[in-house]
């Protein structure tokens, strides 16, 4: 499993009602701040993932996740995860389509991008 942790922020050049919408939990921009790859056996619960992320000292609001298949019954290693994680980060940075990823807030509530 591939995870990219995101921080939501209000753009410095915000206009109109963007600040109000942001504080209502809508709008803003997303910044990737941490990435991690985990084998299913390492994953445990969502609560464990959140606790582990908190040890890094980075505040995040959303985590996007994707699966990475292995080959011939062998799970992928961290090296195989590097490029897909980079692609996930770049998708966020350039405002790409995040609907292909599953997303959760810190409470584990499923989120949907529109």
DAVEN-V375115 format. One record per residue. N is the residue number from 1. RES is the residue in one letter. SS is DSSP state (@ for helix, = for strand, . for the rest). OMEGA is omega in radians with two decimals (* if undefined). Layout:
n res ss omega
N RES SS OMEGA
N RES SS OMEGA
//
This chain:
n res ss omega
1 X . 3.13
2 X = -3.12
3 X = 3.02
4 X = -3.12
5 X = -3.02
6 X = 3.02
7 X = 3.06
8 X = 3.11
9 X = 3.10
10 X . -3.14
11 X . 3.13
12 X . -3.11
13 X . -3.11
14 X . -3.08
15 X . 3.02
16 X . -3.06
17 X . -3.10
18 X @ -3.13
19 X @ 3.12
20 X @ 3.12
21 X @ -3.14
22 X @ -3.12
23 X @ 3.04
24 X . 3.11
25 X . 3.13
26 X . 3.09
27 X . -3.06
28 X . 3.10
29 X = -3.12
30 X = 3.13
31 X = 3.06
32 X = -3.09
33 X = 3.12
34 X = 3.03
35 X = 3.05
36 X = 2.99
37 X = -3.11
38 X . 2.96
39 X . -3.11
40 X @ 3.13
41 X @ 3.13
42 X @ -2.94
43 X @ -3.06
44 X . -3.09
45 X . 3.07
46 X @ 3.10
47 X @ 3.10
48 X @ 3.13
49 X @ 3.12
50 X @ -3.14
51 X @ 3.11
52 X @ 3.14
53 X @ -3.14
54 X @ 3.11
55 X . 3.14
56 X . 3.07
57 X . 3.13
58 X . 3.08
59 X . 3.10
60 X . -3.13
61 X . -3.05
62 X = 2.98
63 X = 3.04
64 X = -3.06
65 X = 3.08
66 X = 3.08
67 X . 3.09
68 X . -3.10
69 X . 3.03
70 X . 3.13
71 X = 3.08
72 X . 3.10
73 X . 3.13
74 X = -3.14
75 X . 3.12
76 X . 3.07
77 X . -3.10
78 X @ 3.11
79 X @ 3.12
80 X @ -3.12
81 X @ -3.05
82 X @ -3.09
83 X @ 3.09
84 X @ 3.08
85 X @ 3.09
86 X @ 3.13
87 X @ 3.09
88 X @ 3.13
89 X @ -3.14
90 X @ 3.09
91 X @ 3.11
92 X @ -3.07
93 X @ -3.08
94 X . 3.06
95 X . -3.14
96 X . -3.09
97 X . 3.13
98 X . -3.09
99 X . 3.13
100 X . 3.11
101 X . 3.01
102 X = -3.05
103 X = 3.12
104 X = 2.97
105 X = -3.08
106 X . 3.13
107 X . -3.12
108 X . 3.11
109 X . 3.13
110 X = -3.13
111 X = 3.10
112 X . 3.11
113 X . 3.10
114 X . *
//
